[in-house]
Amino acid sequence: MKIKNVAIVGSGTMGSGIAAHLCNANIPVTLLDLKTEIVEKAKERILKSRPPLLFEKSKIDSLKIGNIADDFDIISKADWIIEAVVERIDIKHKIYEQIFKKRKIDSIVSSNTSTIPLKILSEKLSKNDKKDFCITHFFNPVRYMGLLEIVREQNNNKDKINLLKNFCEEKLGKGVIICGDTPGFLGNRIGVYAMQVALTEAIKMNLSVEEADAIFGRPMGIPKTGVFALYDLIGIDLMSDVLKSFKKELPKHDEFQKVVEDIPIIKKLIETGYTGRKGKGGFYRVNKSDGKKILEALDISKNEYFPSKKIDLQIKKIDLLKLINRDDKYGSYAWSVISKIILYSSSLVPQITNEYNDIDEALRLGFNWSMGPFEMLESIGVDHFFSK
């Protein structure tokens, strides 16, 4: 079997992003949604996207569009069917019922979910259908984020999983990691934990949002958005929902549980419509004064906005050992965050993966870190880490 054409059900951000990247690889793909008009708008978004999702606009010629009611027969011709509908299990189960009635027997079916466990997604499937069903968790934006997690169960057809892995590596240029069915899989389990540690430790140590973002950023080999600006970018309300899911799915003794509790300032921001960039602002906002746009940052202790201050740490290059040994609040914060990330990552081996490198690769490809937790440990030095 070869993957020669793909069908995607759901034309939202992720569905259209995956479709666009398949077009980049010249793979014929059909994008379906409830109404054709919805998919037409998704096609327009792909063409107008910034940064562009297509290598060149002519790549869109590989895309066909349709609706679930009239064009669902296309499923019977697809080698790979991807479900990318809203994160509601009842809707997903209905879609799977339709897909597995129509699909050809040797096809692969996957879900792009980032939060729902595979065992719950597949609970209504037959034993044979389960063999061909997995999760393919792409990261957004699909063209630019290198990580793809394939989540599988023990009874999956291993040949098909390997075929899918090879296809996504060779044709789509992805760094593919095979994961077990655990909450948050691999990238989000550690990436979201790292964000929460960075946020909660900053609040505990009374750092400003600008100070925390200056440290939990380029000096650590992490994108310059830091943690508070990244919260705004993702959506404070969406992050709240993600944390609720982790709280529900993770064991009570898991270290992650210590950083998922409701934070008063987060609750206040959501209640007042300050959900990040898509809302009125979040930890940062753009305000107009005398006809000029001014970037303001939230003073968490006062719950008031002030003009954002640039924090100059006098750091020219990444040097984690020097950073954690600084004799100031910035050094204390860096050590508290980095040490917790390394220890938590260590606790997940071999529970989630036997390969330390998989964890490093997940953070590099899925979150654009310069180095993963174990590469951070190597940079600091194992002996120095444990003595400290």
N, C-alpha and C positions, 0 to 999 in steps of 0.2 A: 504493500500500500504506500502511496505517496500523497502528500497534501498538495493538491493542485487548485482547489478553490475553497473558500471559507464563507460561512454565513454567520452574521452577528445579529442577535436579537436584543434591541435596546440601543438607541442612538444618542444617549446622553454624552457627557464629557468623556467617559472612558470608552464607551462603545464606538463613538466617532473617532476618538484618538487611536484606538486599535485598528479600526478600518483604514484610517489614513496611513498608518505605518505599513499595513499589508499592501496598500497601493504603492508605497515607496519601494517595496520588494517585487512589484509587478505581479502580485498574486491576485487573481480575480476574487472580489469580495462583494457580497450582497448585504446591505444594512437594512434591517426591518424594524418597524415600530408600530404603534397602534394605528397611526394615520400616516399616509405618504407625505402629507404637508410637514409633519414633524421631522421626517428624515430629510426633506428638501432643505429645511432650515439648518439641520445639522451639516449638510453638505456645504451650504453657504458659510457656516462657521469654520469649517475645515479650510476652505479657500481663502478666507479672510483672517485666519488665525495669526496672532503675533505672540511669541515667535512662531514662524510657519511650521505647521505639522507635516507639510509635504516638501520633498526635496525640490520639486518643481511642480507648477500647477497642472501640467499635462498628465501627471501621475493619477489624477482624479479619474481618468478614463477607465481605470480598472474597477471603479466602484459602480455598482448598480443599487438602486433603492426600491423599496416597496413597503407594503403594510402587512400586518400579521393576518388579517382577514382574507385578503385576496392573493397574496404571494407566498404563503407559507410552504407551498409545494417545493420551493427552492431548497428547503431543508433536505429533501430526499436526494439531492445531487451534491451536497456539500461533504467534503472530506473531514472538515473540522467545523463544529458549530459552537459558537461562544455565546453564552448568556451574560448580558450586561445590563439587566433591568434594575429597578430600585431595590434597596436592601430590605425587602419584605419577603419572608419565607413563604407566605401563602401564595404570593404572586409567582415566585420562582418555581414552586411545586407545580402550579398550573402550566407554566411554560414547559417544564420538563416533561409533563404528561403529553403535551402536544409534540414536543421534539422527538421523544422516543417512539411515538407512533409513526412518525414520518421518516425518520433518519434511515440511511442505509446501514446495513448490519456491521460494516467494517469502519464506520466513522468514529471520530473522537468527539466527545461533548465535554465542554468545560464551563465553569463559572468564573467571572472576574471578581468575585466578592473579596473584600479585604477584612471582613469581620466574622462572617458566619461559618462555623465549622463544617467541614466536608461531611461528617457523619450525619449532621442535621439536614444538609442539602440533599443527601442521597437516601434519606431514610424511607422514602416511598418508592424507590426504584427496585426493580427485580435484581436478583443476584447477577444475572448476565449483563444487565445494563450498567450496574455498578462497576464492572470491570473496565468499561470504556469511559468512565466519568471521573473528572478530576477538577481541581481549581487551577486556573492560570491567572495569577495575581500580577498584573502589569502595574507599573508605577506611573504617575502623571507628572509631566506630559510624556506620553508614550514614546515619542520620537527621541526625546533627550535623556530619559532616565534608563540606565542600562540594565537594571535588575528585573528579572522575571522569576517569580517563585511558582514552581509547580508543586501543588500539595496533593499527595496521593495516599491511598490506603493500601493495606497489605494485599488485598485481593485484586488490586488493579492489574490489568494486562501490562506486564513490564515492557514487552516489546513496543507497545503503543506509546507508553510513557517515554521510552527512550527515543522513539521516532519523533514525538512531539518536541522533546528536548533538543534533538539534533536540528530539527527544522527551525526552531526559534533561535538557535545559536547561529546556524549557517545562513539562513535566509533573512532573519530579522535583526541579526547582530546583537542579540541579547546575552547577558551573563545569566545563565539559568542555574538556579539552585533548587534541588529536589528537597522538599520539606515534609515532615510528618504533620499530622492534623492536630496542631496545638494552637491555643489562642494567640492571634496576632501573627501566626506563622513564625518567620524568623526576623525579617527586616523591621516590621512594626513593633514586634515584641520588645526589641532592644531600642529601636529608634524612638518610639513614643515614651518608653521608660526614661531614656536619656533626657528627653524634653521635659518630662515631669520633674525629674531630679533637678535639672537646671533651674526650673521655675520655682519649685518649692524651696530650694536652698537659697535662692536669691531673696525671696521674701523673708525667710528665716534670718538671713544675715543683714537685712535692711539695705540691700543694694538697690540702686535705681535701675529702671528697666534698661537705660542706656549703658550703665556699667555692666550689667549681666550680659547684654548682647555683645558688648565689646570683648568680653572674655570668652563666653561660649560662642565663639565665632572663629575668625581666621587664626588667632593665636593658638587655638586647639586643632586647627586643620578642619574646621567646620564652616559651612557657608556663612557669609557675612550677615545674613538675616538674624543669626543668633537664635534665641528662644522666644522672646516676646514678639518680635516682628514676624517670626514664623507662625506663631499662634494666630496673629492677625491675618496672615496670608492664607492659612488653612481654613480659618473660621473658628472663633472661640466657641460657638454653639456646636459645631461639628466635633471639635476636640472633646467637648463635654460628653457627647454621645459615644465617642470612641472609648473614653475612659469608663463610662458606665458599662459598656460591653466587656471590657477587661475585668472590671470589678465582679461582674456576674460569672464570667467563664473561668477565671483563674482560681487556683486553690487558695484557701484562706491564709495559709502560711507563706505564700509567695511574697517576696520582698516588694514586688510591684504594688501590692495592696496598701503599702505605707504611703504611696504617693497618688492614690486615686481618689482620696476623700475630697468632698466638696470644699472649694476655697471661696471664702466670702466675696472677694473682689471679682472672681469669675462669675459667680451667681448674679452679682449686682450689674456687671457689664451686659450680660445676656438679657436680664430683665428690662434694661433701659435701651435695648436695641444697639448697643455697642458690641457688635459681633465680629469686628475686624474690618478688613478692607471692603467687604461687600455690604457692610452696615454703615453706621455713622462714624466709625472709627473703632478703636479697641485700646490696646496699650499705647498705640500711637494714633494720631489723627492729624489731618491737614485742616488748618483753620485760616480764615481770611482776616487780615488786619490791614487797614488803609490800602485796600486793593491788592495786597500781596499775600501769597500763600505761605503760611508758616507751618513747619512740621512741629507738632507738640507731642510731648510724652506724658504719660500718666504718672503722677506721684501716688504710688499705691497707698502709702500711709495716710495721705490727706484726701485721696480720691478727687484730685484736681489735676488739670492739665497745665503744663508749663512749656515754654519753648524748649525743644530738645537740645541737649548739650552733647557736643562731640567729646568722646573720651579718648585721650591719647595715652596708650599704655607704654609707648616707647618700645614697641616690639616690632622688629624688622622681619623676623622669620620664625617659623614654628620651632620652638624648643620647649617641649613639655617639662623636661627636668628643671629648666630654669624657671618656667612659669609656676610650677607647684612649689618651688622653694622660695618664691618671693616672700619677703617678710612684711606683708601687708594684707589687707582684706581681699585683694584680688587673688593673691596666692592661695589664701585659705579657701576661697570659693572654688578656684580651679581644682585644688586637691580634693575637696569634698565631692565635687561632681565627677571628676575623672575616676577616682578610686571606687565610687559606687557603681559606675558604669562597667568597669573592669570586673569587679567582684560579681555583679549580677550576670554578666555575660558568661563568666566562668561557671556559675551555678547551673547554667542551661546545657552544659556538656556533660554527659551524652544524651540528656533528656530530649533535646530537640534535634541535635545533629552531633555526629561523631567528629566532624571536621571543624577545627578552630577557624580554618581559613574561610569556611562558608559564612561564618559570622562577620569576619572582617570584610569579605566581599559584599555581603548584604548591605552593610553600612556605607561602603564606598560607592556602590552602584545605585542603591536605593535612596540614599540621603546625601550623596555627594560629599561625604567626609573624605579627607585626604588619607586617613588611615583608620582602620577599625580598632576595636577595643584591645585586641591582643597585639596589634602593631603598636598601639599606644603603650602597652606594658613593656614591649621590647625597647621602645624609644626611651622610656624612663629607666629601664633596667630592673630585672626581677628582684635582685637583692635590695636595691634602693627602695623599691615599692614596698616590700614586706618589712623592711626596717622602719620605714616612715609610718 
